[in-house]
Amino acid sequence: MKQKYGKVAVVMGGPSAEREVSLMSGNGVLDALRSRGVDAHAFDPAERLLADLKAEGFDRAFLILHGPFGEDGTVQGALEVMGLPYTGCGVMASAIGMDKLRSRLLWQALGLPVPQFELLDEHSDWDAVVAKLGLPIFVKPNIEGSSIGISKVKQAADLPAAFAEARRYDRVVLAERFLDGGEYSMPILGDEVSGFVTLPAIKIEPATEFYDYQAKYFRDDTVYRCPCGLSAEQEATIGELVKKAFWAIGGRGWARIDFMTDAAGQPYLLEANTAPGMTSHSLVPMGARQAGMDYPDLVLRILDTTLQGA
């Protein structure tokens, strides 16, 4: 394994609001790689210069940074300049995937379903927003992950406070129609050359008001269903939708596409996560297990994608 992959940096932590989750994900990946004989080392760009990756002789990088800087094309661009192979999406797909507004506009243009949404600012007519989207409404920052800054608004009077909370994390804020079906996520591997493969979808049933930060990473009462309860035909149809969504942003390597359904079972794309979590609560390992792939096998399969561009 050492000869095949060389010296591997597991790039984790970073400066974003999702640093804590990234460190948990990164340590899981690091342990998995070492368990399979890979010469893997932790590398935190919040504490060291990215240039040290080249100076210290790393051959490739397993990117497990979450949020801005690590998942939006910034690190990817730096590694491209260095000529260092890395896991996951390239600069363009990372940037678009991190940007909820742009990815949704792109998907809409291709006729792919997304929830109805509105952009909010200080001058928004809150009553008009409610009249258009109904209640409840999800208010979320455009560029952020792990449900950071998201609020579920049940009455119009709470919209200004929800907007202010989301605005703390991004200047662009979305209001999104609530869908009363189920919340799901589907992992995807591969690229348009080798072909895309989806893993079984996971249905998420939080005990909290919605699938927030605590429910995602720390609570033990969130229920994950995999198999997700959809029929084989429904899941196959959604798998094709997920492949189209990933292809549309220029995706490669791996990702997780989140979607929701309405009361009639119609799926709507929410966002693409181009460096998904790999913690004990994370969804990609759940889908992989259902497909017969254990955690270290999944990690190696993701790392293998760096060999294609080496």
Beta strands, then each sheet from edge to edge (+ up, - down):
strand 1: 7-11
strand 2: 39-43
strand 3: 60-63
strand 4: 117-120
strand 5: 137-141
strand 6: 151-153
strand 7: 173-177
strand 8: 183-191
strand 9: 195-198
strand 10: 202-205
strand 11: 223-225
strand 12: 253-261
strand 13: 267-273
sheet 1: 2+ 1+ 3+
sheet 2: 4+ 7- 5+ 6-
sheet 3: 9+ 8- 10+ 11-
sheet 4: 9+ 8- 12+ 13-
end
